[in-house]
């Protein structure tokens, strides 16, 4: 089973927009994973990336065996209660 992945093209605020577009075009030709251009300081693309990552986590949790889900829930509950 292959692990899900995404590609983050970072620091897009530090280069011209034409360079970002060129890099995105190239990456989309060679990569099979979704690509998210982001800039943390400029708050660009972060929300979209986080939403996709959350979806991926939920999809993986849905694929887990029931015992794994129960163990995850117990450890999650313990961590929350500990704080």
PDB file of N, CA, C and O in Angstrom:
ATOM      1  N   UNK A   1       0.844  -1.180   0.000  1.00  0.00           N
ATOM      2  CA  UNK A   1       0.000   0.000   0.000  1.00  0.00           C
ATOM      3  C   UNK A   1       0.891   1.246   0.000  1.00  0.00           C
ATOM      4  O   UNK A   1       1.816   1.353   0.805  1.00  0.00           O
ATOM      5  N   UNK A   2       0.613   2.159  -0.883  1.00  0.00           N
ATOM      6  CA  UNK A   2       1.385   3.394  -0.921  1.00  0.00           C
ATOM      7  C   UNK A   2       0.777   4.403   0.041  1.00  0.00           C
ATOM      8  O   UNK A   2      -0.433   4.432   0.263  1.00  0.00           O
ATOM      9  N   UNK A   3       1.630   5.209   0.590  1.00  0.00           N
ATOM     10  CA  UNK A   3       1.178   6.237   1.522  1.00  0.00           C
ATOM     11  C   UNK A   3       0.698   7.447   0.731  1.00  0.00           C
ATOM     12  O   UNK A   3       1.292   7.807  -0.286  1.00  0.00           O
ATOM     13  N   UNK A   4      -0.373   8.069   1.196  1.00  0.00           N
ATOM     14  CA  UNK A   4      -0.835   9.281   0.517  1.00  0.00           C
ATOM     15  C   UNK A   4       0.170  10.411   0.705  1.00  0.00           C
ATOM     16  O   UNK A   4       0.872  10.473   1.714  1.00  0.00           O
ATOM     17  N   UNK A   5       0.225  11.283  -0.262  1.00  0.00           N
ATOM     18  CA  UNK A   5       1.154  12.402  -0.146  1.00  0.00           C
ATOM     19  C   UNK A   5       0.625  13.608  -0.890  1.00  0.00           C
ATOM     20  O   UNK A   5      -0.207  13.501  -1.791  1.00  0.00           O
ATOM     21  N   UNK A   6       1.126  14.747  -0.489  1.00  0.00           N
ATOM     22  CA  UNK A   6       0.885  16.006  -1.189  1.00  0.00           C
ATOM     23  C   UNK A   6       2.233  16.686  -1.336  1.00  0.00           C
ATOM     24  O   UNK A   6       3.188  16.370  -0.627  1.00  0.00           O
ATOM     25  N   UNK A   7       2.290  17.614  -2.257  1.00  0.00           N
ATOM     26  CA  UNK A   7       3.503  18.395  -2.459  1.00  0.00           C
ATOM     27  C   UNK A   7       3.179  19.847  -2.158  1.00  0.00           C
ATOM     28  O   UNK A   7       2.202  20.391  -2.674  1.00  0.00           O
ATOM     29  N   UNK A   8       3.995  20.473  -1.324  1.00  0.00           N
ATOM     30  CA  UNK A   8       3.831  21.888  -1.013  1.00  0.00           C
ATOM     31  C   UNK A   8       4.950  22.664  -1.696  1.00  0.00           C
ATOM     32  O   UNK A   8       6.132  22.444  -1.431  1.00  0.00           O
ATOM     33  N   UNK A   9       4.565  23.552  -2.555  1.00  0.00           N
ATOM     34  CA  UNK A   9       5.531  24.454  -3.195  1.00  0.00           C
ATOM     35  C   UNK A   9       5.591  25.690  -2.303  1.00  0.00           C
ATOM     36  O   UNK A   9       4.683  26.520  -2.303  1.00  0.00           O
ATOM     37  N   UNK A  10       6.679  25.793  -1.546  1.00  0.00           N
ATOM     38  CA  UNK A  10       6.758  26.800  -0.486  1.00  0.00           C
ATOM     39  C   UNK A  10       7.426  28.094  -0.938  1.00  0.00           C
ATOM     40  O   UNK A  10       8.041  28.175  -2.001  1.00  0.00           O
ATOM     41  N   UNK A  11       7.279  29.084  -0.092  1.00  0.00           N
ATOM     42  CA  UNK A  11       7.917  30.397  -0.262  1.00  0.00           C
ATOM     43  C   UNK A  11       7.513  31.085  -1.565  1.00  0.00           C
ATOM     44  O   UNK A  11       8.322  31.764  -2.197  1.00  0.00           O
ATOM     45  N   UNK A  12       6.254  30.901  -1.955  1.00  0.00           N
ATOM     46  CA  UNK A  12       5.820  31.486  -3.221  1.00  0.00           C
ATOM     47  C   UNK A  12       5.775  33.006  -3.175  1.00  0.00           C
ATOM     48  O   UNK A  12       5.666  33.660  -4.212  1.00  0.00           O
ATOM     49  N   UNK A  13       5.858  33.562  -1.983  1.00  0.00           N
ATOM     50  CA  UNK A  13       5.870  35.016  -1.849  1.00  0.00           C
ATOM     51  C   UNK A  13       7.240  35.622  -2.145  1.00  0.00           C
ATOM     52  O   UNK A  13       7.381  36.844  -2.210  1.00  0.00           O
ATOM     53  N   UNK A  14       8.247  34.770  -2.325  1.00  0.00           N
ATOM     54  CA  UNK A  14       9.615  35.279  -2.497  1.00  0.00           C
ATOM     55  C   UNK A  14      10.084  35.293  -3.950  1.00  0.00           C
ATOM     56  O   UNK A  14      11.197  35.732  -4.239  1.00  0.00           O
ATOM     57  N   UNK A  15       9.242  34.815  -4.861  1.00  0.00           N
ATOM     58  CA  UNK A  15       9.617  34.775  -6.275  1.00  0.00           C
ATOM     59  C   UNK A  15       8.497  35.379  -7.109  1.00  0.00           C
ATOM     60  O   UNK A  15       7.358  35.465  -6.649  1.00  0.00           O
ATOM     61  N   UNK A  16       8.807  35.795  -8.326  1.00  0.00           N
ATOM     62  CA  UNK A  16       7.764  36.353  -9.191  1.00  0.00           C
ATOM     63  C   UNK A  16       6.657  35.331  -9.480  1.00  0.00           C
ATOM     64  O   UNK A  16       6.909  34.127  -9.530  1.00  0.00           O
ATOM     65  N   UNK A  17       5.450  35.820  -9.666  1.00  0.00           N
ATOM     66  CA  UNK A  17       4.305  34.955  -9.942  1.00  0.00           C
ATOM     67  C   UNK A  17       4.537  34.095 -11.184  1.00  0.00           C
ATOM     68  O   UNK A  17       4.084  32.952 -11.242  1.00  0.00           O
ATOM     69  N   UNK A  18       5.233  34.638 -12.165  1.00  0.00           N
ATOM     70  CA  UNK A  18       5.511  33.862 -13.383  1.00  0.00           C
ATOM     71  C   UNK A  18       6.377  32.636 -13.065  1.00  0.00           C
ATOM     72  O   UNK A  18       6.204  31.578 -13.670  1.00  0.00           O
ATOM     73  N   UNK A  19       7.292  32.780 -12.130  1.00  0.00           N
ATOM     74  CA  UNK A  19       8.140  31.654 -11.725  1.00  0.00           C
ATOM     75  C   UNK A  19       7.314  30.592 -11.013  1.00  0.00           C
ATOM     76  O   UNK A  19       7.504  29.397 -11.240  1.00  0.00           O
ATOM     77  N   UNK A  20       6.400  31.025 -10.154  1.00  0.00           N
ATOM     78  CA  UNK A  20       5.520  30.083  -9.457  1.00  0.00           C
ATOM     79  C   UNK A  20       4.688  29.313 -10.478  1.00  0.00           C
ATOM     80  O   UNK A  20       4.580  28.090 -10.390  1.00  0.00           O
ATOM     81  N   UNK A  21       4.109  30.005 -11.428  1.00  0.00           N
ATOM     82  CA  UNK A  21       3.295  29.350 -12.461  1.00  0.00           C
ATOM     83  C   UNK A  21       4.121  28.345 -13.254  1.00  0.00           C
ATOM     84  O   UNK A  21       3.659  27.241 -13.541  1.00  0.00           O
ATOM     85  N   UNK A  22       5.339  28.729 -13.607  1.00  0.00           N
ATOM     86  CA  UNK A  22       6.225  27.853 -14.368  1.00  0.00           C
ATOM     87  C   UNK A  22       6.555  26.596 -13.557  1.00  0.00           C
ATOM     88  O   UNK A  22       6.516  25.487 -14.091  1.00  0.00           O
ATOM     89  N   UNK A  23       6.874  26.762 -12.295  1.00  0.00           N
ATOM     90  CA  UNK A  23       7.196  25.619 -11.442  1.00  0.00           C
ATOM     91  C   UNK A  23       5.984  24.708 -11.244  1.00  0.00           C
ATOM     92  O   UNK A  23       6.114  23.484 -11.249  1.00  0.00           O
ATOM     93  N   UNK A  24       4.813  25.308 -11.072  1.00  0.00           N
ATOM     94  CA  UNK A  24       3.590  24.519 -10.925  1.00  0.00           C
ATOM     95  C   UNK A  24       3.322  23.698 -12.182  1.00  0.00           C
ATOM     96  O   UNK A  24       2.984  22.518 -12.092  1.00  0.00           O
ATOM     97  N   UNK A  25       3.468  24.307 -13.341  1.00  0.00           N
ATOM     98  CA  UNK A  25       3.257  23.583 -14.599  1.00  0.00           C
ATOM     99  C   UNK A  25       4.202  22.392 -14.700  1.00  0.00           C
ATOM    100  O   UNK A  25       3.795  21.293 -15.076  1.00  0.00           O
ATOM    101  N   UNK A  26       5.457  22.619 -14.363  1.00  0.00           N
ATOM    102  CA  UNK A  26       6.447  21.536 -14.422  1.00  0.00           C
ATOM    103  C   UNK A  26       6.092  20.422 -13.436  1.00  0.00           C
ATOM    104  O   UNK A  26       6.071  19.247 -13.802  1.00  0.00           O
ATOM    105  N   UNK A  27       5.813  20.796 -12.190  1.00  0.00           N
ATOM    106  CA  UNK A  27       5.490  19.792 -11.176  1.00  0.00           C
ATOM    107  C   UNK A  27       4.243  18.995 -11.543  1.00  0.00           C
ATOM    108  O   UNK A  27       4.188  17.787 -11.310  1.00  0.00           O
ATOM    109  N   UNK A  28       3.253  19.657 -12.109  1.00  0.00           N
ATOM    110  CA  UNK A  28       2.019  18.951 -12.484  1.00  0.00           C
ATOM    111  C   UNK A  28       2.266  17.949 -13.613  1.00  0.00           C
ATOM    112  O   UNK A  28       1.558  16.948 -13.723  1.00  0.00           O
ATOM    113  N   UNK A  29       3.261  18.216 -14.441  1.00  0.00           N
ATOM    114  CA  UNK A  29       3.598  17.267 -15.507  1.00  0.00           C
ATOM    115  C   UNK A  29       4.294  16.028 -14.959  1.00  0.00           C
ATOM    116  O   UNK A  29       4.100  14.931 -15.482  1.00  0.00           O
ATOM    117  N   UNK A  30       5.097  16.187 -13.917  1.00  0.00           N
ATOM    118  CA  UNK A  30       5.923  15.072 -13.453  1.00  0.00           C
ATOM    119  C   UNK A  30       5.435  14.413 -12.159  1.00  0.00           C
ATOM    120  O   UNK A  30       5.849  13.296 -11.848  1.00  0.00           O
ATOM    121  N   UNK A  31       4.578  15.075 -11.414  1.00  0.00           N
ATOM    122  CA  UNK A  31       4.132  14.534 -10.124  1.00  0.00           C
ATOM    123  C   UNK A  31       2.718  13.972 -10.235  1.00  0.00           C
ATOM    124  O   UNK A  31       1.883  14.474 -10.988  1.00  0.00           O
ATOM    125  N   UNK A  32       2.482  12.933  -9.475  1.00  0.00           N
ATOM    126  CA  UNK A  32       1.146  12.340  -9.428  1.00  0.00           C
ATOM    127  C   UNK A  32       0.340  12.868  -8.245  1.00  0.00           C
ATOM    128  O   UNK A  32      -0.883  12.727  -8.216  1.00  0.00           O
ATOM    129  N   UNK A  33       0.998  13.459  -7.296  1.00  0.00           N
ATOM    130  CA  UNK A  33       0.351  13.953  -6.082  1.00  0.00           C
ATOM    131  C   UNK A  33      -0.168  15.372  -6.290  1.00  0.00           C
ATOM    132  O   UNK A  33       0.334  16.103  -7.144  1.00  0.00           O
ATOM    133  N   UNK A  34      -1.177  15.760  -5.504  1.00  0.00           N
ATOM    134  CA  UNK A  34      -1.654  17.140  -5.587  1.00  0.00           C
ATOM    135  C   UNK A  34      -0.569  18.113  -5.114  1.00  0.00           C
ATOM    136  O   UNK A  34       0.218  17.803  -4.219  1.00  0.00           O
ATOM    137  N   UNK A  35      -0.548  19.279  -5.728  1.00  0.00           N
ATOM    138  CA  UNK A  35       0.474  20.281  -5.436  1.00  0.00           C
ATOM    139  C   UNK A  35      -0.211  21.532  -4.897  1.00  0.00           C
ATOM    140  O   UNK A  35      -1.172  22.037  -5.477  1.00  0.00           O
ATOM    141  N   UNK A  36       0.308  22.015  -3.776  1.00  0.00           N
ATOM    142  CA  UNK A  36      -0.259  23.194  -3.136  1.00  0.00           C
ATOM    143  C   UNK A  36       0.802  24.276  -3.017  1.00  0.00           C
ATOM    144  O   UNK A  36       1.751  24.127  -2.248  1.00  0.00           O
ATOM    145  N   UNK A  37       0.656  25.368  -3.770  1.00  0.00           N
ATOM    146  CA  UNK A  37       1.577  26.493  -3.599  1.00  0.00           C
ATOM    147  C   UNK A  37       1.206  27.229  -2.311  1.00  0.00           C
ATOM    148  O   UNK A  37       0.046  27.587  -2.108  1.00  0.00           O
ATOM    149  N   UNK A  38       2.195  27.453  -1.443  1.00  0.00           N
ATOM    150  CA  UNK A  38       1.904  28.082  -0.158  1.00  0.00           C
ATOM    151  C   UNK A  38       2.935  29.131   0.220  1.00  0.00           C
ATOM    152  O   UNK A  38       4.075  29.120  -0.246  1.00  0.00           O
ATOM    153  N   UNK A  39       2.495  30.033   1.078  1.00  0.00           N
ATOM    154  CA  UNK A  39       3.381  30.997   1.734  1.00  0.00           C
ATOM    155  C   UNK A  39       2.827  31.207   3.138  1.00  0.00           C
ATOM    156  O   UNK A  39       1.743  31.767   3.306  1.00  0.00           O
ATOM    157  N   UNK A  40       3.557  30.766   4.126  1.00  0.00           N
ATOM    158  CA  UNK A  40       3.101  30.932   5.504  1.00  0.00           C
ATOM    159  C   UNK A  40       3.038  32.414   5.903  1.00  0.00           C
ATOM    160  O   UNK A  40       2.018  32.848   6.439  1.00  0.00           O
ATOM    161  N   UNK A  41       4.099  33.207   5.656  1.00  0.00           N
ATOM    162  CA  UNK A  41       4.037  34.609   6.086  1.00  0.00           C
ATOM    163  C   UNK A  41       2.913  35.397   5.407  1.00  0.00           C
ATOM    164  O   UNK A  41       2.309  36.276   6.022  1.00  0.00           O
ATOM    165  N   UNK A  42       2.639  35.082   4.150  1.00  0.00           N
ATOM    166  CA  UNK A  42       1.593  35.802   3.407  1.00  0.00           C
ATOM    167  C   UNK A  42       0.227  35.137   3.545  1.00  0.00           C
ATOM    168  O   UNK A  42      -0.762  35.632   3.005  1.00  0.00           O
ATOM    169  N   UNK A  43       0.169  34.020   4.266  1.00  0.00           N
ATOM    170  CA  UNK A  43      -1.093  33.277   4.479  1.00  0.00           C
ATOM    171  C   UNK A  43      -1.730  32.859   3.153  1.00  0.00           C
ATOM    172  O   UNK A  43      -2.946  32.947   2.984  1.00  0.00           O
ATOM    173  N   UNK A  44      -0.913  32.411   2.234  1.00  0.00           N
ATOM    174  CA  UNK A  44      -1.412  31.982   0.925  1.00  0.00           C
ATOM    175  C   UNK A  44      -1.400  30.458   0.833  1.00  0.00           C
ATOM    176  O   UNK A  44      -0.366  29.828   1.057  1.00  0.00           O
ATOM    177  N   UNK A  45      -2.533  29.873   0.507  1.00  0.00           N
ATOM    178  CA  UNK A  45      -2.620  28.445   0.260  1.00  0.00           C
ATOM    179  C   UNK A  45      -2.623  27.558   1.493  1.00  0.00           C
ATOM    180  O   UNK A  45      -2.789  26.344   1.374  1.00  0.00           O
ATOM    181  N   UNK A  46      -2.447  28.128   2.660  1.00  0.00           N
ATOM    182  CA  UNK A  46      -2.333  27.333   3.881  1.00  0.00           C
ATOM    183  C   UNK A  46      -3.648  26.628   4.206  1.00  0.00           C
ATOM    184  O   UNK A  46      -3.657  25.435   4.511  1.00  0.00           O
ATOM    185  N   UNK A  47      -4.746  27.357   4.141  1.00  0.00           N
ATOM    186  CA  UNK A  47      -6.047  26.771   4.482  1.00  0.00           C
ATOM    187  C   UNK A  47      -6.396  25.613   3.552  1.00  0.00           C
ATOM    188  O   UNK A  47      -6.884  24.580   4.008  1.00  0.00           O
ATOM    189  N   UNK A  48      -6.152  25.773   2.265  1.00  0.00           N
ATOM    190  CA  UNK A  48      -6.431  24.705   1.306  1.00  0.00           C
ATOM    191  C   UNK A  48      -5.597  23.467   1.612  1.00  0.00           C
ATOM    192  O   UNK A  48      -6.101  22.344   1.577  1.00  0.00           O
ATOM    193  N   UNK A  49      -4.318  23.679   1.912  1.00  0.00           N
ATOM    194  CA  UNK A  49      -3.434  22.564   2.244  1.00  0.00           C
ATOM    195  C   UNK A  49      -3.900  21.862   3.517  1.00  0.00           C
ATOM    196  O   UNK A  49      -3.959  20.633   3.557  1.00  0.00           O
ATOM    197  N   UNK A  50      -4.225  22.616   4.538  1.00  0.00           N
ATOM    198  CA  UNK A  50      -4.686  22.020   5.796  1.00  0.00           C
ATOM    199  C   UNK A  50      -5.982  21.239   5.607  1.00  0.00           C
ATOM    200  O   UNK A  50      -6.153  20.167   6.189  1.00  0.00           O
ATOM    201  N   UNK A  51      -6.887  21.769   4.802  1.00  0.00           N
ATOM    202  CA  UNK A  51      -8.136  21.048   4.532  1.00  0.00           C
ATOM    203  C   UNK A  51      -7.858  19.714   3.847  1.00  0.00           C
ATOM    204  O   UNK A  51      -8.445  18.692   4.201  1.00  0.00           O
ATOM    205  N   UNK A  52      -6.969  19.732   2.875  1.00  0.00           N
ATOM    206  CA  UNK A  52      -6.642  18.488   2.169  1.00  0.00           C
ATOM    207  C   UNK A  52      -5.983  17.492   3.103  1.00  0.00           C
ATOM    208  O   UNK A  52      -6.301  16.303   3.062  1.00  0.00           O
ATOM    209  N   UNK A  53      -5.075  17.953   3.940  1.00  0.00           N
ATOM    210  CA  UNK A  53      -4.424  17.057   4.885  1.00  0.00           C
ATOM    211  C   UNK A  53      -5.429  16.456   5.864  1.00  0.00           C
ATOM    212  O   UNK A  53      -5.343  15.274   6.196  1.00  0.00           O
ATOM    213  N   UNK A  54      -6.374  17.262   6.323  1.00  0.00           N
ATOM    214  CA  UNK A  54      -7.406  16.751   7.228  1.00  0.00           C
ATOM    215  C   UNK A  54      -8.249  15.690   6.534  1.00  0.00           C
ATOM    216  O   UNK A  54      -8.585  14.671   7.139  1.00  0.00           O
ATOM    217  N   UNK A  55      -8.592  15.920   5.270  1.00  0.00           N
ATOM    218  CA  UNK A  55      -9.343  14.915   4.504  1.00  0.00           C
ATOM    219  C   UNK A  55      -8.554  13.616   4.399  1.00  0.00           C
ATOM    220  O   UNK A  55      -9.111  12.528   4.546  1.00  0.00           O
ATOM    221  N   UNK A  56      -7.270  13.737   4.146  1.00  0.00           N
ATOM    222  CA  UNK A  56      -6.431  12.551   3.996  1.00  0.00           C
ATOM    223  C   UNK A  56      -6.337  11.767   5.303  1.00  0.00           C
ATOM    224  O   UNK A  56      -6.355  10.536   5.297  1.00  0.00           O
ATOM    225  N   UNK A  57      -6.238  12.476   6.413  1.00  0.00           N
ATOM    226  CA  UNK A  57      -6.184  11.808   7.714  1.00  0.00           C
ATOM    227  C   UNK A  57      -7.483  11.053   7.957  1.00  0.00           C
ATOM    228  O   UNK A  57      -7.461   9.902   8.394  1.00  0.00           O
ATOM    229  N   UNK A  58      -8.614  11.691   7.677  1.00  0.00           N
ATOM    230  CA  UNK A  58      -9.907  11.044   7.873  1.00  0.00           C
ATOM    231  C   UNK A  58     -10.053   9.819   6.973  1.00  0.00           C
ATOM    232  O   UNK A  58     -10.589   8.797   7.401  1.00  0.00           O
ATOM    233  N   UNK A  59      -9.586   9.914   5.746  1.00  0.00           N
ATOM    234  CA  UNK A  59      -9.646   8.767   4.832  1.00  0.00           C
ATOM    235  C   UNK A  59      -8.808   7.612   5.357  1.00  0.00           C
ATOM    236  O   UNK A  59      -9.227   6.457   5.283  1.00  0.00           O
ATOM    237  N   UNK A  60      -7.641   7.911   5.881  1.00  0.00           N
ATOM    238  CA  UNK A  60      -6.778   6.859   6.420  1.00  0.00           C
ATOM    239  C   UNK A  60      -7.382   6.245   7.676  1.00  0.00           C
ATOM    240  O   UNK A  60      -7.307   5.032   7.873  1.00  0.00           O
ATOM    241  N   UNK A  61      -7.977   7.072   8.523  1.00  0.00           N
ATOM    242  CA  UNK A  61      -8.618   6.544   9.725  1.00  0.00           C
ATOM    243  C   UNK A  61      -9.768   5.614   9.350  1.00  0.00           C
ATOM    244  O   UNK A  61      -9.987   4.603  10.018  1.00  0.00           O
ATOM    245  N   UNK A  62     -10.498   5.941   8.299  1.00  0.00           N
ATOM    246  CA  UNK A  62     -11.623   5.109   7.866  1.00  0.00           C
ATOM    247  C   UNK A  62     -11.145   3.751   7.365  1.00  0.00           C
ATOM    248  O   UNK A  62     -11.892   2.775   7.425  1.00  0.00           O
ATOM    249  N   UNK A  63      -9.917   3.677   6.875  1.00  0.00           N
ATOM    250  CA  UNK A  63      -9.369   2.426   6.361  1.00  0.00           C
ATOM    251  C   UNK A  63      -8.787   1.536   7.452  1.00  0.00           C
ATOM    252  O   UNK A  63      -8.531   0.357   7.210  1.00  0.00           O
ATOM    253  N   UNK A  64      -8.575   2.073   8.640  1.00  0.00           N
ATOM    254  CA  UNK A  64      -7.961   1.306   9.722  1.00  0.00           C
ATOM    255  C   UNK A  64      -8.894   0.186  10.175  1.00  0.00           C
ATOM    256  O   UNK A  64     -10.116   0.271  10.049  1.00  0.00           O
ATOM    257  N   UNK A  65      -8.283  -0.851  10.699  1.00  0.00           N
ATOM    258  CA  UNK A  65      -9.050  -1.950  11.290  1.00  0.00           C
ATOM    259  C   UNK A  65      -9.772  -1.428  12.525  1.00  0.00           C
ATOM    260  O   UNK A  65      -9.300  -0.478  13.149  1.00  0.00           O
ATOM    261  N   UNK A  66     -10.920  -2.031  12.900  1.00  0.00           N
ATOM    262  CA  UNK A  66     -11.667  -1.566  14.076  1.00  0.00           C
ATOM    263  C   UNK A  66     -10.829  -1.523  15.354  1.00  0.00           C
ATOM    264  O   UNK A  66     -10.995  -0.611  16.165  1.00  0.00           O
ATOM    265  N   UNK A  67      -9.944  -2.482  15.543  1.00  0.00           N
ATOM    266  CA  UNK A  67      -9.099  -2.466  16.742  1.00  0.00           C
ATOM    267  C   UNK A  67      -8.202  -1.244  16.728  1.00  0.00           C
ATOM    268  O   UNK A  67      -8.021  -0.588  17.753  1.00  0.00           O
ATOM    269  N   UNK A  68      -7.637  -0.936  15.563  1.00  0.00           N
ATOM    270  CA  UNK A  68      -6.784   0.241  15.446  1.00  0.00           C
ATOM    271  C   UNK A  68      -7.573   1.514  15.752  1.00  0.00           C
ATOM    272  O   UNK A  68      -7.068   2.420  16.414  1.00  0.00           O
ATOM    273  N   UNK A  69      -8.810   1.575  15.267  1.00  0.00           N
ATOM    274  CA  UNK A  69      -9.636   2.747  15.526  1.00  0.00           C
ATOM    275  C   UNK A  69      -9.886   2.898  17.022  1.00  0.00           C
ATOM    276  O   UNK A  69      -9.813   4.005  17.556  1.00  0.00           O
ATOM    277  N   UNK A  70     -10.177   1.804  17.691  1.00  0.00           N
ATOM    278  CA  UNK A  70     -10.436   1.852  19.128  1.00  0.00           C
ATOM    279  C   UNK A  70      -9.186   2.303  19.875  1.00  0.00           C
ATOM    280  O   UNK A  70      -9.267   3.114  20.797  1.00  0.00           O
ATOM    281  N   UNK A  71      -8.034   1.778  19.477  1.00  0.00           N
ATOM    282  CA  UNK A  71      -6.784   2.168  20.123  1.00  0.00           C
ATOM    283  C   UNK A  71      -6.504   3.652  19.886  1.00  0.00           C
ATOM    284  O   UNK A  71      -6.052   4.353  20.791  1.00  0.00           O
ATOM    285  N   UNK A  72      -6.771   4.124  18.679  1.00  0.00           N
ATOM    286  CA  UNK A  72      -6.572   5.536  18.360  1.00  0.00           C
ATOM    287  C   UNK A  72      -7.473   6.396  19.236  1.00  0.00           C
ATOM    288  O   UNK A  72      -7.025   7.390  19.807  1.00  0.00           O
ATOM    289  N   UNK A  73      -8.730   6.017  19.340  1.00  0.00           N
ATOM    290  CA  UNK A  73      -9.680   6.797  20.135  1.00  0.00           C
ATOM    291  C   UNK A  73      -9.273   6.826  21.601  1.00  0.00           C
ATOM    292  O   UNK A  73      -9.353   7.872  22.246  1.00  0.00           O
ATOM    293  N   UNK A  74      -8.837   5.682  22.136  1.00  0.00           N
ATOM    294  CA  UNK A  74      -8.417   5.628  23.539  1.00  0.00           C
ATOM    295  C   UNK A  74      -7.210   6.528  23.782  1.00  0.00           C
ATOM    296  O   UNK A  74      -7.168   7.262  24.769  1.00  0.00           O
ATOM    297  N   UNK A  75      -6.228   6.471  22.880  1.00  0.00           N
ATOM    298  CA  UNK A  75      -5.036   7.302  23.068  1.00  0.00           C
ATOM    299  C   UNK A  75      -5.380   8.772  22.893  1.00  0.00           C
ATOM    300  O   UNK A  75      -4.836   9.622  23.596  1.00  0.00           O
ATOM    301  N   UNK A  76      -6.269   9.079  21.972  1.00  0.00           N
ATOM    302  CA  UNK A  76      -6.699  10.464  21.760  1.00  0.00           C
ATOM    303  C   UNK A  76      -7.417  10.983  23.006  1.00  0.00           C
ATOM    304  O   UNK A  76      -7.147  12.091  23.470  1.00  0.00           O
ATOM    305  N   UNK A  77      -8.329  10.179  23.540  1.00  0.00           N
ATOM    306  CA  UNK A  77      -9.055  10.576  24.749  1.00  0.00           C
ATOM    307  C   UNK A  77      -8.105  10.801  25.913  1.00  0.00           C
ATOM    308  O   UNK A  77      -8.272  11.744  26.686  1.00  0.00           O
ATOM    309  N   UNK A  78      -7.097   9.926  26.038  1.00  0.00           N
ATOM    310  CA  UNK A  78      -6.131  10.056  27.119  1.00  0.00           C
ATOM    311  C   UNK A  78      -5.327  11.344  26.979  1.00  0.00           C
ATOM    312  O   UNK A  78      -5.082  12.041  27.964  1.00  0.00           O
ATOM    313  N   UNK A  79      -4.916  11.658  25.748  1.00  0.00           N
ATOM    314  CA  UNK A  79      -4.135  12.880  25.529  1.00  0.00           C
ATOM    315  C   UNK A  79      -4.957  14.120  25.851  1.00  0.00           C
ATOM    316  O   UNK A  79      -4.451  15.070  26.449  1.00  0.00           O
ATOM    317  N   UNK A  80      -6.216  14.109  25.455  1.00  0.00           N
ATOM    318  CA  UNK A  80      -7.080  15.263  25.715  1.00  0.00           C
ATOM    319  C   UNK A  80      -7.309  15.408  27.216  1.00  0.00           C
ATOM    320  O   UNK A  80      -7.251  16.515  27.751  1.00  0.00           O
ATOM    321  N   UNK A  81      -7.568  14.292  27.892  1.00  0.00           N
ATOM    322  CA  UNK A  81      -7.824  14.339  29.336  1.00  0.00           C
ATOM    323  C   UNK A  81      -6.582  14.762  30.110  1.00  0.00           C
ATOM    324  O   UNK A  81      -6.687  15.360  31.181  1.00  0.00           O
ATOM    325  N   UNK A  82      -5.414  14.453  29.570  1.00  0.00           N
ATOM    326  CA  UNK A  82      -4.162  14.763  30.256  1.00  0.00           C
ATOM    327  C   UNK A  82      -3.845  16.239  30.236  1.00  0.00           C
ATOM    328  O   UNK A  82      -3.087  16.723  31.076  1.00  0.00           O
ATOM    329  N   UNK A  83      -4.419  16.966  29.283  1.00  0.00           N
ATOM    330  CA  UNK A  83      -4.123  18.403  29.155  1.00  0.00           C
ATOM    331  C   UNK A  83      -5.005  19.195  29.999  1.00  0.00           C
ATOM    332  O   UNK A  83      -4.901  20.422  30.020  1.00  0.00           O
TER     333      UNK A  83
END
